[in-house]
Amino acid sequence: MRTSMYDFLNDFNNVFYEGGYKGFPIDVIEIKNGYEVNCELAGVDKKDINIEFDEGTLTITANPVKANKDTKYLIHERNDMKLRRSIYFGDINEDSLKAKYENGILNVVITTKAPEAKEKKQIVIE
């Protein structure tokens, strides 16, 4: 699913959202009747995570705790940029979306809609 070209396009696309976003590691797992998305969001408070689903796309944004600008860091590797990832899933059951955040991992469970049974159409020959 992920390729270096996908990563490049995702990062490029994120530049145009409020001055740019940084991505974060995710795993998308296919489960019975849907998907499970696990996101690594260490250093983010639960209240600073936003999850939206619109037109088949799941978007997760988060704001990590900002670094103190008055602190003289010897090493500063932790991210403090806004975080954002979008993943297209298509037609899913929006009423069944569930999310939980524990130990820096956001878990979102997505259930796909059951395929609608279509009636066979008899075509009359003229």
C-alpha positions in Angstrom: 0.0 0.0 0.0 2.8 2.4 0.9 5.6 3.3 -1.5 8.2 6.0 -1.5 6.1 7.8 -4.1 3.0 7.6 -1.9 5.1 9.1 1.0 6.4 11.8 -1.2 2.9 12.8 -2.5 1.4 12.6 1.0 4.2 14.9 2.4 3.8 17.3 -0.6 0.1 17.4 -0.2 0.4 18.2 3.5 2.4 21.3 2.8 -0.8 23.1 1.7 -2.6 22.5 5.0 -2.1 25.4 7.5 1.6 25.8 6.8 2.4 22.1 6.6 1.9 19.0 8.6 4.2 16.1 9.4 3.1 12.5 9.0 3.3 9.8 11.7 3.7 6.0 11.5 0.5 4.0 10.9 -0.4 0.3 10.4 -3.6 -0.5 8.5 -4.7 -4.1 9.1 -7.5 -5.9 7.3 -9.9 -7.5 9.8 -13.2 -9.4 9.4 -15.7 -6.9 8.0 -13.3 -3.9 7.8 -10.0 -2.4 8.9 -8.1 -1.5 12.0 -5.8 1.6 11.9 -3.1 1.9 14.5 -1.3 5.3 14.7 1.8 6.1 16.7 1.1 9.4 18.4 3.6 9.5 21.3 3.6 12.9 23.1 0.1 13.8 22.1 -2.7 14.3 24.6 -6.0 12.6 23.8 -7.8 16.0 23.7 -5.5 17.2 20.9 -6.4 14.4 18.5 -9.1 14.9 15.9 -10.6 12.1 13.8 -12.8 12.8 10.8 -14.4 10.7 8.1 -15.6 12.4 4.9 -16.4 11.0 1.5 -14.6 7.7 2.1 -11.5 9.3 3.6 -10.3 8.9 7.2 -8.3 12.0 8.3 -6.4 12.1 11.7 -4.8 15.3 12.9 -3.0 15.8 16.1 -1.0 18.6 17.9 1.9 17.3 20.0 3.1 19.3 23.0 5.1 22.2 21.7 8.8 22.6 22.6 9.6 25.4 25.0 11.3 28.1 22.8 13.2 29.4 25.9 14.8 26.1 26.6 18.4 25.5 25.3 18.2 22.0 23.9 21.4 20.0 23.5 19.5 17.5 21.4 15.9 18.0 20.2 14.6 15.1 18.2 10.9 14.9 19.3 8.4 16.2 16.9 6.3 19.3 17.7 4.8 20.0 14.3 1.1 19.4 13.6 0.5 15.9 12.5 -1.9 14.7 9.8 -2.6 11.6 7.8 -5.4 10.8 5.4 -6.4 7.3 4.2 -9.0 6.5 1.6 -11.3 3.6 2.5 -14.3 4.1 0.3 -17.8 3.1 1.4 -17.8 2.2 5.0 -20.4 2.0 7.8 -19.8 5.4 9.4 -22.1 4.6 12.4 -19.7 1.9 13.5 -16.5 3.9 13.7 -14.7 3.3 17.0 -11.5 4.9 18.4 -9.4 4.4 21.5 -6.1 6.0 22.6 -3.8 4.2 25.0 -0.1 4.4 25.7 0.6 6.7 22.7 -1.2 4.5 20.2 -4.5 5.5 18.5 -6.6 2.6 17.4 -9.5 3.2 14.9 -11.7 0.4 13.9 -13.6 0.8 10.6 -16.4 -1.5 9.5 -17.2 -1.9 5.8 -20.8 -1.9 4.6 -22.2 -5.2 3.6 -22.6 -5.4 -0.2 -26.1 -4.6 -1.2 -27.9 -7.5 -2.9 -28.8 -6.4 -6.4 -31.9 -7.8 -8.0 -31.3 -9.5 -11.4 -32.9 -7.5 -14.2 -34.6 -9.4 -16.9 -34.1 -7.8 -20.3 -36.9 -8.1 -22.8 -36.0 -8.8 -26.4 -37.9 -6.5 -28.8 
